[in-house]
Amino acid sequence: MKLMMSSGRTHEQGAQLYNKDTKQYSIETSYCFLNPMDAMEIGVEESEHVLITSSAGSTVFSVRESSETPKGVVFIPCGPFANFILHDITHSTGAPDFKGMAVDVEPTDLPLKSAWDLMEELGGLRYEVPEGIKLPNAEQGEKIVKDAICPLCGCLCDDLELHIKDGVVTDVINGCTLGAGKFSSKGRMITPVEREGDKWVETDFDKAVRKAAEMFANAKRPLFYGWSGTSTEAMHIGLEIAEEIGAVMDNCSSECHGPTIMAVQEVGHPGCTLGQIKNRADVIVYWGCNPIAAHPRHLSRYSTYSTGAFRDEGRSDRTVIVVDIRESDTAKLADIFVQVKPGGDYALFNAIRAVVRGERDVIPDTVAGVERNVIFKVADVLLSAKFGSFFTGIGLTQSRGKYKNVRAGIELVDELNRHTKYTLTPLRGHWNVDGTNQMFSLEAGYPYAVDYSRGIVHYNPGETSGVDILAKHEADAVLIIGTDLGAHFPRETVAHLAKINTVVIDPFISLSTAVAKLHIPVASVGLDAEGTAYRLDGVPLHVKKAFKSDMPSDVEILQRILDEVRKIKSGN
């Protein structure tokens, strides 16, 4: 049966983000949601297997029936299984079609694979973290750290209470399950490992730094990608290395909210702080996002359920509208849920904008699957607001239309601002992805996809963005830091990583480890390292360390790599 694939966050998948070497992570990313009617037509039932095939490849998924999934759509959690059938075409934006891709779905008796199996199929090698690992010289004794910042998502919740014993977080108060999953992860690495043929060999930090520097200094087309899971101080040094060797410096926004930035570059950003929304907003619109799965505390801290200076009654004082292709967990809490057809966001934005402008007669009976009277109702609610706020997600940027979808949303907000007050804020994923755009813009003049190879800064999403460079097999050396390309990049690009000099700098084991030649572990910001991060609304926060250890920070490792690169370049 031909269906349209859509991938996205689920709460269960998010809780395993820092446990990718476990069986549970493979389980939570290898199932697909099918409408019961589609499942019946295909001839499968709950927990049975289907083979999903696209133009990029095929793999096996376990079926979960879901009446919330529209007919004609198969929904897959973000992760290696979804990306194993994802093509690498970005339509000159840097972001592939994670949503809206045509696939064939058929019953199969083939068994499920694990995430490690997928990586090995692409030329990777699995690595198992030894049990009982203890951080070197971790601070001993018991302590409680209050007002800790959670380095998981763009909300950067700053009210956590961490209970720590001998360098291990034993309890997290106030944190969501996603953040708690990172604090309690057993995937920390403490020793650099290097791949030699079909085995992993431990090495020391001096040798690992020297080898990484040699790989980058001798590369013809190096790519440094990620950065959204580390501090802005580390990004600063990374940009120095990139300029030194003529590398491409790209961050995670290129594949998620890069199209949002492209829209902002065209028509501006009507944004504000989350504090303004908490205190003032009486109408909240979540469009193409599901914060309950991706930003679990966003509704309670900053919008729907929070109380503020002018919204002291919480939920009863706000109207919530959710626009999505399926009835997500967030949609179930909404006052108004608008189910739009996949790829119909651009048309719906403009239809609502026309009504706001008073042009009701031009609206047909349905627009993108939404009835005319519903469009009128939504427009009337939007116009009645004293202060309204749109939150947009990757449902807009990773589907048909991409940055034009976001542009249409900003133009709707602009039209609404002729009558009342509205803002628009992208719901950023990684905890410091906004920091990457801030730091890159400050240092290089552009927010992502920065190319130093010409001796001057060059920026062209779709050409100088990570997915495109790997898809064209340009890169011959790659640094992965603050992200996991093995879990979140298209199949062909991950296969290329396994063939070249790929270096991972990360506190935790990841699927990128499997396709790397070298993994250098570091201290984790918010645990045993500190640094600056930018919240999804652009507010900078200092993330303090919770305890001390002898693990080197990513700032220290990058500085050592920069020093070695300069020695190599100078002939010493």
C-alpha positions as CSV (number, residue, x, y, z in Angstrom):
1,M,0.0,0.0,0.0
2,K,1.3,3.5,-0.8
3,L,1.3,5.8,2.1
4,M,2.9,9.1,3.1
5,M,5.6,8.9,5.7
6,S,5.9,11.4,8.5
7,S,8.4,11.2,11.3
8,G,8.5,13.1,14.6
9,R,9.2,13.1,18.3
10,T,7.5,10.7,20.7
11,H,7.8,11.0,24.5
12,E,9.2,7.4,24.7
13,Q,11.8,8.0,22.0
14,G,12.9,11.3,23.7
15,A,13.4,9.5,27.0
16,Q,16.0,7.3,25.4
17,L,18.0,10.0,23.6
18,Y,21.0,9.4,25.8
19,N,20.6,5.6,25.9
20,K,21.0,4.8,22.2
21,D,23.1,1.7,22.9
22,T,20.2,0.0,24.7
23,K,17.6,-2.4,23.5
24,Q,14.9,0.0,24.6
25,Y,16.0,2.7,22.3
26,S,15.8,0.3,19.3
27,I,12.3,-0.7,20.4
28,E,11.1,2.9,20.8
29,T,12.3,4.0,17.3
30,S,11.5,0.8,15.3
31,Y,7.7,0.9,15.4
32,C,5.3,2.8,13.1
33,F,1.8,4.1,13.7
34,L,-0.9,3.1,11.2
35,N,-4.5,4.1,11.1
36,P,-6.6,0.9,11.9
37,M,-8.3,1.1,8.5
38,D,-5.0,1.2,6.7
39,A,-3.6,-1.6,8.8
40,M,-6.7,-3.7,7.9
41,E,-6.2,-3.0,4.2
42,I,-2.5,-3.9,4.4
43,G,-3.4,-7.0,6.3
44,V,-1.5,-6.5,9.5
45,E,-2.4,-6.3,13.2
46,E,-0.9,-4.7,16.3
47,S,2.8,-5.8,16.9
48,E,3.1,-7.5,13.5
49,H,5.9,-6.4,11.1
50,V,5.8,-4.4,8.0
51,L,8.5,-3.6,5.4
52,I,8.6,0.1,4.6
53,T,10.3,1.0,1.3
54,S,11.2,4.4,-0.1
55,S,13.4,5.6,-2.9
56,A,16.3,5.5,-0.4
57,G,15.9,2.0,0.9
58,S,13.8,-0.2,3.1
59,T,13.7,-1.6,6.6
60,V,11.3,-3.5,9.0
61,F,9.0,-1.8,11.5
62,S,6.6,-3.1,14.2
63,V,3.0,-2.0,13.8
64,R,1.1,0.1,16.3
65,E,-2.5,0.9,15.4
66,S,-3.5,4.5,16.1
67,S,-6.8,6.2,15.3
68,E,-5.0,9.5,15.7
69,T,-2.9,8.8,12.6
70,P,-4.8,10.0,9.5
71,K,-5.6,7.5,6.8
72,G,-2.9,7.5,4.2
73,V,-0.2,8.4,6.6
74,V,2.4,6.2,8.4
75,F,3.9,8.0,11.4
76,I,7.4,6.9,12.6
77,P,9.3,8.1,15.7
78,C,12.5,10.1,15.0
79,G,15.6,7.9,14.8
80,P,17.8,5.6,12.8
81,F,14.9,3.5,11.5
82,A,13.0,6.5,10.0
83,N,16.2,7.9,8.6
84,F,17.2,4.5,7.1
85,I,14.5,5.1,4.5
86,L,15.0,8.8,4.2
87,H,16.4,10.3,1.0
88,D,19.0,13.1,1.2
89,I,17.4,15.6,-1.1
90,T,17.0,19.0,0.7
91,H,15.5,21.2,-2.1
92,S,18.3,23.8,-1.6
93,T,17.4,24.3,2.1
94,G,19.7,21.9,4.0
95,A,16.7,20.1,5.5
96,P,15.5,16.7,4.0
97,D,11.9,15.7,3.7
98,F,11.5,14.0,7.1
99,K,7.7,14.4,6.5
100,G,5.7,14.0,3.4
101,M,7.7,11.3,1.6
102,A,6.0,8.6,-0.4
103,V,6.6,5.0,0.8
104,D,5.4,1.5,0.2
105,V,4.1,-0.5,3.2
106,E,3.7,-4.3,3.0
107,P,3.4,-7.2,5.5
108,T,6.6,-9.1,6.2
109,D,7.9,-12.0,8.3
110,L,11.4,-10.5,8.5
111,P,12.6,-9.8,12.0
112,L,13.3,-6.4,13.5
113,K,16.9,-5.2,13.6
114,S,18.5,-3.2,16.3
115,A,19.9,0.3,15.8
116,W,23.4,-1.1,15.9
117,D,22.5,-3.6,13.2
118,L,21.5,-0.6,11.0
119,M,24.8,1.1,11.6
120,E,26.8,-2.1,10.8
121,E,24.9,-2.5,7.6
122,L,26.2,0.9,6.6
123,G,29.8,0.0,7.4
124,G,29.8,0.9,11.1
125,L,31.1,-1.1,14.1
126,R,29.2,-1.4,17.4
127,Y,30.8,-0.4,20.6
128,E,29.7,-1.4,24.1
129,V,30.5,0.8,27.0
130,P,31.9,-1.3,29.9
131,E,29.6,-1.7,32.8
132,G,30.3,0.0,36.1
133,I,32.2,3.0,34.5
134,K,33.0,5.7,37.0
135,L,34.2,9.2,36.1
136,P,37.8,9.8,37.1
137,N,38.2,11.5,40.4
138,A,34.5,12.4,40.5
139,E,33.5,14.5,43.5
140,Q,32.8,12.2,46.4
141,G,30.0,12.4,48.9
142,E,26.3,13.3,48.7
143,K,25.1,16.7,47.7
144,I,22.0,18.5,46.5
145,V,22.2,21.1,43.7
146,K,19.3,23.4,43.5
147,D,18.2,25.6,40.6
148,A,20.2,23.5,38.1
149,I,19.6,24.0,34.4
150,C,18.5,21.1,32.3
151,P,20.7,20.6,29.2
152,L,18.2,18.6,27.2
153,C,15.8,20.8,25.1
154,G,15.5,24.5,24.2
155,C,13.4,25.3,27.2
156,L,16.5,25.1,29.5
157,C,14.4,24.6,32.6
158,D,16.3,26.3,35.4
159,D,14.5,25.0,38.5
160,L,15.8,21.4,38.8
161,E,17.0,19.9,42.0
162,L,19.7,17.3,41.5
163,H,20.6,14.7,44.1
164,I,24.1,13.5,43.6
165,K,26.2,10.8,45.2
166,D,29.9,10.2,44.3
167,G,29.5,11.8,40.9
168,V,26.3,10.0,40.0
169,V,22.9,11.7,39.8
170,T,20.5,9.6,41.9
171,D,17.4,11.7,41.6
172,V,16.1,14.6,39.6
173,I,13.3,16.8,41.1
174,N,11.1,18.9,38.8
175,G,12.7,17.5,35.6
176,C,10.7,15.8,32.9
177,T,11.5,12.2,31.8
178,L,13.5,13.4,28.9
179,G,15.9,15.5,31.0
180,A,16.0,12.8,33.7
181,G,17.0,10.3,31.0
182,K,20.1,12.3,30.3
183,F,21.1,12.9,33.9
184,S,20.7,9.2,34.7
185,S,22.3,7.8,31.5
186,K,24.8,5.0,31.8
187,G,26.2,5.7,28.4
188,R,29.1,8.0,29.6
189,M,32.5,7.2,28.2
190,I,35.8,8.0,29.9
191,T,38.5,6.7,27.6
192,P,39.1,7.7,23.9
193,V,38.6,4.8,21.5
194,E,40.0,4.3,18.0
195,R,38.8,1.9,15.4
196,E,41.4,-0.5,14.0
197,G,39.9,-2.7,11.3
198,D,37.0,-4.6,12.9
199,K,37.8,-3.8,16.5
200,W,37.9,-0.8,18.9
201,V,41.2,0.0,20.7
202,E,41.5,2.3,23.7
203,T,44.0,5.2,23.4
204,D,44.9,8.2,25.6
205,F,43.8,11.8,25.2
206,D,47.2,13.0,23.9
207,K,47.2,10.5,21.0
208,A,43.5,11.0,20.3
209,V,43.9,14.8,20.1
210,R,47.0,14.5,17.8
211,K,45.3,12.1,15.5
212,A,42.2,14.2,15.2
213,A,44.3,17.3,14.5
214,E,46.2,15.4,11.7
215,M,42.9,14.2,10.2
216,F,41.5,17.8,10.0
217,A,44.7,19.6,9.0
218,N,45.3,17.2,6.1
219,A,41.7,17.1,4.9
220,K,40.7,18.7,1.6
221,R,37.1,19.2,2.5
222,P,36.6,19.0,6.3
223,L,33.1,19.4,7.8
224,F,32.4,20.3,11.5
225,Y,28.8,19.5,12.3
226,G,26.5,19.6,15.4
227,W,27.4,22.1,18.2
228,S,23.8,22.3,19.5
229,G,24.6,20.1,22.4
230,T,27.6,21.9,23.7
231,S,28.5,25.4,25.0
232,T,29.0,28.6,23.0
233,E,32.5,28.7,24.4
234,A,33.2,25.4,22.6
235,M,31.6,26.8,19.4
236,H,34.0,29.8,19.5
237,I,37.0,27.5,19.4
238,G,35.4,25.3,16.8
239,L,35.0,28.3,14.5
240,E,38.7,29.2,15.0
241,I,39.7,25.7,13.9
242,A,37.3,25.8,10.9
243,E,38.8,29.1,9.8
244,E,42.3,27.8,10.3
245,I,41.8,24.8,8.0
246,G,39.1,26.1,5.6
247,A,36.4,23.8,6.9
248,V,32.6,24.0,6.7
249,M,31.1,24.8,10.0
250,D,27.4,23.8,10.3
251,N,25.0,23.2,13.1
252,C,21.8,21.2,13.8
253,S,19.5,24.0,12.8
254,S,20.3,23.3,9.1
255,E,18.2,20.2,9.2
256,C,15.5,21.3,11.6
257,H,14.8,25.1,11.9
258,G,17.2,26.2,9.2
259,P,14.2,26.8,7.0
260,T,12.8,29.0,9.8
261,I,15.9,31.1,9.7
262,M,15.6,31.4,5.9
263,A,12.1,32.7,6.4
264,V,13.2,35.1,9.0
265,Q,15.9,36.4,6.7
266,E,13.2,37.2,4.2
267,V,10.5,38.8,6.3
268,G,11.8,39.3,9.8
269,H,11.1,37.7,13.2
270,P,8.2,39.0,15.3
271,G,9.6,37.3,18.5
272,C,9.6,37.9,22.2
273,T,10.9,36.2,25.4
274,L,9.1,33.3,27.0
275,G,8.5,35.5,30.0
276,Q,6.4,37.9,27.9
277,I,4.3,34.9,26.7
278,K,3.9,33.5,30.2
279,N,2.8,36.9,31.6
280,R,0.6,38.1,28.8
281,A,-0.6,35.6,26.2
282,D,-4.3,34.7,26.2
283,V,-4.2,32.8,22.9
284,I,-1.5,30.2,22.2
285,V,-1.1,28.5,18.9
286,Y,1.0,25.4,18.4
287,W,1.5,24.8,14.7
288,G,3.3,21.7,13.4
289,C,4.8,20.9,16.8
290,N,4.0,18.6,19.7
291,P,5.6,20.1,22.9
292,I,4.4,17.3,25.2
293,A,6.7,14.9,23.3
294,A,9.6,17.3,22.6
295,H,9.4,20.0,25.3
296,P,7.4,18.4,28.1
297,R,7.5,21.3,30.5
298,H,6.9,24.0,28.0
299,L,3.1,24.1,28.6
300,S,3.4,24.3,32.4
301,R,6.3,26.7,32.6
302,Y,5.8,29.2,29.8
303,S,2.4,29.0,28.2
304,T,-0.8,26.9,28.6
305,Y,-0.8,26.1,32.3
306,S,1.5,28.8,33.7
307,T,0.3,31.8,35.6
308,G,1.7,35.2,34.9
309,A,1.4,38.9,35.9
310,F,-1.7,39.3,33.6
311,R,-2.7,35.7,33.3
312,D,-3.1,34.7,36.9
313,E,-5.8,32.0,36.3
314,G,-3.6,29.7,34.3
315,R,-5.3,27.3,31.9
316,S,-8.7,28.9,32.2
317,D,-7.2,32.2,31.2
318,R,-5.9,31.0,27.9
319,T,-7.3,29.6,24.6
320,V,-5.1,27.0,23.0
321,I,-5.2,26.2,19.3
322,V,-3.2,23.2,17.8
323,V,-2.7,22.7,14.1
324,D,-1.2,19.4,13.1
325,I,-1.7,16.5,10.6
326,R,-2.6,14.2,13.4
327,E,-4.2,14.4,16.8
328,S,-1.1,14.5,19.0
329,D,-1.0,14.5,22.8
330,T,-0.8,18.3,22.7
331,A,-3.8,18.4,20.3
332,K,-5.9,16.5,22.8
333,L,-5.4,19.3,25.3
334,A,-6.4,22.1,22.9
335,D,-9.5,24.1,22.9
336,I,-9.5,24.0,19.1
337,F,-7.7,21.3,17.1
338,V,-7.4,21.9,13.4
339,Q,-6.3,18.8,11.4
340,V,-4.6,19.9,8.3
341,K,-3.7,17.7,5.4
342,P,0.1,16.9,5.0
343,G,1.7,19.6,3.0
344,G,-1.3,22.0,3.4
345,D,0.2,24.4,6.0
346,Y,1.1,27.1,3.4
347,A,-2.4,27.2,2.0
348,L,-4.1,27.2,5.5
349,F,-1.9,30.1,6.7
350,N,-2.8,32.2,3.8
351,A,-6.5,31.3,4.0
352,I,-6.6,32.5,7.7
353,R,-4.7,35.6,6.7
354,A,-7.2,36.4,4.1
355,V,-10.1,36.1,6.6
356,V,-8.1,38.3,9.1
357,R,-7.9,40.9,6.3
358,G,-11.7,40.7,5.9
359,E,-11.7,38.8,2.6
360,R,-14.0,36.0,3.7
361,D,-15.7,35.6,0.3
362,V,-12.5,34.2,-1.3
363,I,-12.3,31.2,1.0
364,P,-13.5,27.9,-0.7
365,D,-15.5,25.2,1.1
366,T,-12.3,23.5,2.3
367,V,-8.6,24.5,2.4
368,A,-6.0,21.7,3.0
369,G,-8.8,19.5,4.4
370,V,-10.1,22.2,6.8
371,E,-13.7,23.3,6.5
372,R,-14.5,27.0,5.8
373,N,-16.4,27.5,9.0
374,V,-13.4,26.2,11.0
375,I,-11.1,28.7,9.3
376,F,-13.6,31.5,10.2
377,K,-13.7,30.3,13.8
378,V,-9.9,30.2,14.2
379,A,-9.5,33.7,12.6
380,D,-12.1,35.1,15.0
381,V,-10.4,33.6,18.0
382,L,-7.1,35.0,16.8
383,L,-8.5,38.5,16.3
384,S,-10.1,38.4,19.8
385,A,-6.7,38.0,21.6
386,K,-5.2,40.8,23.6
387,F,-1.8,39.1,23.2
388,G,-1.3,36.0,21.1
389,S,1.7,33.8,20.4
390,F,2.5,31.2,17.7
391,F,4.9,28.4,18.4
392,T,6.0,26.7,15.2
393,G,7.8,23.3,14.8
394,I,9.5,21.1,12.3
395,G,6.2,20.0,11.0
396,L,6.5,23.2,8.9
397,T,10.2,23.1,8.1
398,Q,10.6,19.4,7.2
399,S,7.6,19.1,5.0
400,R,6.5,20.3,1.6
401,G,6.9,24.1,1.5
402,K,9.7,24.3,4.1
403,Y,10.7,27.9,4.7
404,K,7.8,29.2,2.7
405,N,5.5,27.7,5.3
406,V,7.2,29.6,8.1
407,R,7.2,32.8,5.9
408,A,3.4,32.4,5.5
409,G,3.1,32.1,9.3
410,I,5.1,35.2,9.9
411,E,3.0,37.1,7.4
412,L,-0.1,36.0,9.2
413,V,1.4,37.3,12.4
414,D,2.2,40.6,10.7
415,E,-1.4,40.8,9.5
416,L,-2.7,40.1,13.0
417,N,-0.5,42.8,14.4
418,R,-2.5,45.3,12.5
419,H,-5.4,44.5,14.8
420,T,-3.9,43.3,18.1
421,K,-0.5,42.0,19.4
422,Y,1.1,38.7,18.2
423,T,4.5,37.0,18.2
424,L,6.0,33.9,16.7
425,T,8.6,31.6,18.3
426,P,10.1,28.5,16.8
427,L,10.2,25.6,19.2
428,R,13.9,24.8,19.1
429,G,15.0,21.2,19.9
430,H,18.5,20.9,21.2
431,W,19.3,22.7,24.4
432,N,21.8,25.1,22.7
433,V,20.7,25.1,19.1
434,D,19.7,28.8,19.4
435,G,23.2,29.4,20.8
436,T,24.7,28.0,17.6
437,N,22.9,30.6,15.5
438,Q,23.8,33.4,17.9
439,M,27.5,32.4,18.1
440,F,27.9,31.6,14.4
441,S,26.3,34.9,13.4
442,L,28.5,36.8,15.9
443,E,31.7,35.2,14.7
444,A,31.1,34.5,11.1
445,G,28.2,36.7,10.1
446,Y,25.9,33.8,9.2
447,P,23.7,31.5,11.5
448,Y,24.7,28.1,10.0
449,A,26.2,26.4,7.0
450,V,29.4,28.6,7.2
451,D,32.1,27.7,4.6
452,Y,35.6,28.9,5.2
453,S,37.2,27.1,2.2
454,R,37.4,30.2,0.0
455,G,39.4,32.2,2.5
456,I,36.3,34.3,3.1
457,V,33.0,33.3,4.7
458,H,30.6,31.7,2.2
459,Y,27.0,30.8,3.1
460,N,24.5,29.0,0.9
461,P,22.1,26.5,2.5
462,G,21.6,23.5,0.2
463,E,25.2,23.7,-0.8
464,T,27.2,24.4,2.3
465,S,24.9,22.6,4.7
466,G,25.9,19.3,6.3
467,V,23.4,16.9,4.6
468,D,24.2,18.2,1.2
469,I,28.0,18.1,1.6
470,L,27.8,14.5,2.8
471,A,25.2,13.5,0.2
472,K,27.5,14.7,-2.6
473,H,30.4,12.8,-0.9
474,E,32.4,16.0,-0.7
475,A,33.6,15.7,2.9
476,D,36.8,13.7,3.6
477,A,37.0,14.4,7.3
478,V,34.1,15.1,9.7
479,L,33.9,16.3,13.3
480,I,30.6,15.4,15.0
481,I,30.1,17.3,18.3
482,G,26.9,18.0,20.2
483,T,24.7,15.8,18.1
484,D,24.3,12.3,16.7
485,L,24.3,12.0,12.9
486,G,24.1,8.3,13.1
487,A,20.6,8.6,14.6
488,H,19.4,11.7,12.8
489,F,20.9,11.9,9.2
490,P,19.7,10.2,6.0
491,R,20.9,6.7,5.2
492,E,23.3,7.6,2.4
493,T,25.0,10.4,4.4
494,V,25.6,8.1,7.4
495,A,27.1,5.5,5.0
496,H,29.6,8.1,3.7
497,L,30.6,8.9,7.3
498,A,31.7,5.3,7.7
499,K,34.1,5.6,4.7
500,I,36.0,8.7,5.8
501,N,37.8,10.1,8.8
502,T,35.0,10.7,11.2
503,V,35.7,12.0,14.7
504,V,33.1,12.2,17.5
505,I,33.6,14.4,20.6
506,D,30.8,13.5,23.0
507,P,30.4,12.6,26.7
508,F,28.0,9.8,25.7
509,I,28.2,6.8,23.3
510,S,26.0,7.4,20.3
511,L,25.2,5.8,17.0
512,S,27.7,8.1,15.4
513,T,30.3,6.2,17.4
514,A,29.7,3.2,15.2
515,V,30.6,5.0,12.0
516,A,33.6,7.0,13.5
517,K,37.3,6.3,13.4
518,L,37.8,8.0,16.7
519,H,35.6,8.9,19.7
520,I,37.0,11.4,22.3
521,P,34.8,11.5,25.4
522,V,34.5,14.8,27.4
523,A,32.8,16.2,30.4
524,S,29.1,16.9,30.1
525,V,27.8,20.5,30.3
526,G,25.4,20.7,33.2
527,L,27.0,17.7,34.9
528,D,30.8,17.9,35.3
529,A,31.3,20.9,32.9
530,E,29.8,24.4,32.6
531,G,29.2,27.0,29.8
532,T,26.8,29.4,28.2
533,A,23.6,28.3,26.5
534,Y,20.8,30.2,24.7
535,R,17.2,29.4,25.5
536,L,14.9,28.9,22.5
537,D,13.8,32.5,22.8
538,G,17.4,33.8,22.6
539,V,17.9,34.4,26.3
540,P,21.5,33.5,27.4
541,L,21.9,31.4,30.6
542,H,25.0,30.1,32.4
543,V,24.8,26.4,32.8
544,K,26.8,25.5,36.0
545,K,28.5,22.2,36.7
546,A,26.8,20.0,39.3
547,F,30.0,18.3,40.4
548,K,33.7,18.0,39.6
549,S,35.5,15.3,37.8
550,D,38.8,15.0,35.9
551,M,37.2,14.5,32.5
552,P,38.4,17.2,30.1
553,S,35.8,19.6,28.8
554,D,35.0,19.9,25.1
555,V,36.5,23.4,25.3
556,E,39.8,22.0,26.5
557,I,39.9,19.2,23.9
558,L,39.0,21.6,21.1
559,Q,41.7,24.1,22.2
560,R,44.2,21.3,22.2
561,I,43.2,20.3,18.7
562,L,43.5,23.9,17.6
563,D,47.0,24.1,19.0
564,E,48.0,20.9,17.3
565,V,46.5,22.0,14.0
566,R,48.5,25.2,14.1
567,K,51.7,23.3,14.8
568,I,51.0,21.0,11.8
569,K,50.2,24.0,9.6
570,S,53.4,25.7,10.7
571,G,55.5,22.6,9.9
572,N,56.4,21.9,13.6
